[in-house]
Amino acid sequence: MSAFSDYLEEGVLQHTLRGNSLPTPSTIYIALFTSDPTDADTGNEVSDSAYIRQDAAKGGSIDSGWTAPATSGDGKMCSNAKLIQFPPVADGSVTVTHYALFDAQAGGNMLYHAPFSVSKTLEINDVLSIDIGGMQVILR
C-alpha cells in the first residue's frame, strides 16, 4: 500500500477544500531508500556515487510513464508502464527497502512512498531494474 507524503496530503486538502491549486509535476522521479522514508521524507535515500533518481516517464510525457488508474483489490492503482533501470552500484553493498516518487531529480517534494515487497541487497556493479508493472501506487 502506498502512502501520501505530508506535502501531498496538505496539497490535496488545500486543493479540494480551500480551492488552492496543486502543481502538476512535469516529471516524476523514482528514488530508492534504505529505510522507510515516512510521510515526512525522513528516511535514508541511497547514497552511492553512481546513484541518481530515475525519470519514470523516461523522457516522455508524465502520463506515458504510468498506467491509467484501475481498480485493484486494495483500491485504485497505477503502475509503471516502462522498465525502470538504475545505474550499477559503484561504492559498495546497499540494501534497498523502499521507494518514493518525487517531483524533482534532486531535492523536490516527495509525493508517494511504499516498501518494496522484498528488500534487495545490491553489490558493486549490480543494477536494480523494476519491471513494467513492478511498482504500484495503490490508494484506498
C-alpha positions, 0 to 999 in steps of 0.5 A, a space after each residue: 500500500 502506498 502512502 501520501 507524503 505530508 506535502 501531498 496530503 496538505 496539497 490535496 486538502 488545500 486543493 479540494 477544500 480551500 480551492 488552492 491549486 496543486 502543481 502538476 509535476 512535469 516529471 516524476 522521479 523514482 528514488 530508492 531508500 534504505 529505510 522507510 522514508 515516512 510521510 515526512 521524507 525522513 528516511 535514508 535515500 541511497 547514497 552511492 556515487 553512481 546513484 541518481 533518481 530515475 525519470 519514470 516517464 523516461 523522457 516522455 510525457 508524465 502520463 506515458 510513464 504510468 498506467 491509467 488508474 484501475 481498480 485493484 483489490 486494495 483500491 485504485 492503482 497505477 503502475 509503471 508502464 516502462 522498465 525502470 533501470 538504475 545505474 550499477 552500484 559503484 561504492 559498495 553493498 546497499 540494501 534497498 527497502 523502499 521507494 518514493 516518487 518525487 517531483 524533482 531529480 534532486 531535492 523536490 517534494 516527495 509525493 508517494 512512498 511504499 516498501 518494496 515487497 522484498 528488500 534487495 541487497 545490491 553489490 558493486 556493479 549490480 543494477 536494480 531494474 523494476 519491471 513494467 508493472 513492478 511498482 504500484 501506487 495503490 490508494 484506498 
